[in-house]
Amino acid sequence: MNIGILLIMIVYGIIGGLSTLFLFFGMPGLIIWKFYRKLKYNIALTD
């Protein structure tokens, strides 16, 4: 396989993995933060 294509595949694999990890850890944090604001400040969950 061409070395250039292999390097591109590795870079895009790392980028995809990082974005997946960000979503995996970020979404629960966002949901917890929304419920915290709802309970403490009585702000709607959709704001």
QUICORNOR-V35577 format. One record per pair of residues at least 12 apart in sequence whose ideal C-beta (glycine too) atoms are under 10 Angstrom apart, sorted by the first residue. I is the first residue (numbers start at 0). J is the second residue. If there is no record, write none. Layout:
BEGIN
((I;J) (I;J))
END
This chain:
BEGIN
((30;44) (33;45) (33;46))
END
